[in-house]
Amino acid sequence: MPFWRLFYHFVWTTKGREPLIAPDFEDRLHRAIAAKVVQMGGIAHAVGGTSDHIHLVASVPPQLALARFIGEVKGNSSHFVNYVICTDCEFAWQKEYGVISFGERQLDWVVRYVQNQALHHAQGTTVPHLECATESGGK
């Protein structure tokens, strides 16, 4: 196996920025997202968000195109919500997403940021470039 150390911060929103991620299933959704990352050969460093968007810090194997990777993660997670968690829901993600790469030295900071999303949004301490898909509706 080749050596790789690639770190990405993904952000995507619910369709129409609706508050579709309910507190009663948020943790299960985050775990499903992390499990899909691992299934695809990646490393899920952190999953977090609020009622209308998700942040994912992941290492993605270089043989996977980022668009394919995030497409499968989003598709799998919306299917999980609609067919496992809430069969009478109409849950969907926006088509767009944001992604930035960063170095290993920033990993702990980005992970903490993602794990504290609710607090950052409540206190107005969000970092604009880490909210890249949530402020403008997507990239």
Long-range contacts (C-beta under 8 A, 24 or more apart in sequence): 2-62, 4-59, 4-61, 4-62, 5-59, 5-104, 6-59, 6-60, 6-61, 6-62, 6-101, 7-45, 7-57, 7-58, 7-59, 7-101, 7-102, 7-103, 7-104, 7-106, 7-107, 7-110, 8-57, 8-58, 8-59, 8-60, 8-66, 8-99, 8-100, 8-101, 8-102, 9-55, 9-56, 9-57, 9-99, 9-100, 9-101, 9-102, 9-110, 9-114, 9-130, 10-54, 10-55, 10-56, 10-57, 10-58, 10-70, 10-73, 10-97, 10-98, 10-99, 11-53, 11-54, 11-55, 11-56, 11-97, 11-98, 11-99, 11-130, 11-131, 11-132, 11-133, 11-134, 12-53, 12-54, 12-70, 12-74, 12-93, 12-94, 12-96, 12-97, 12-98, 12-133, 12-138, 13-52, 13-53, 13-54, 13-93, 13-94, 13-96, 13-133, 13-134, 13-137, 13-138, 14-51, 14-52, 14-53, 14-91, 14-92, 14-93, 14-94, 15-92, 15-93, 15-94, 16-94, 17-52, 17-53, 17-94, 17-134, 17-137, 18-52, 19-51, 19-52, 20-51, 20-52, 20-81, 20-89, 20-91, 20-92, 21-49, 21-50, 21-51, 21-52, 21-54, 22-51, 22-86, 23-51, 25-81, 25-85, 25-86, 28-80, 28-85, 29-54, 29-77, 29-80, 29-81, 29-85, 30-54, 32-76, 32-77, 32-80, 33-73, 33-76, 33-77, 36-72, 36-73, 36-76, 36-77, 37-73, 40-64, 40-69, 40-72, 40-73, 42-69, 45-107, 45-110, 45-111, 46-110, 46-111, 46-114, 46-115, 47-114, 48-114, 48-115, 48-116, 48-117, 49-114, 49-117, 50-117, 50-118, 50-121, 52-134, 53-133, 53-134, 55-113, 55-114, 55-117, 55-130, 56-114, 57-107, 57-110, 57-111, 57-114, 66-99, 70-97, 70-99, 94-133, 94-137, 94-138, 95-138, 96-133, 96-137, 96-138, 96-139, 97-133, 97-138, 97-139, 98-132, 98-133, 98-134, 98-138, 98-139, 99-132, 99-139, 100-129, 100-130, 100-132
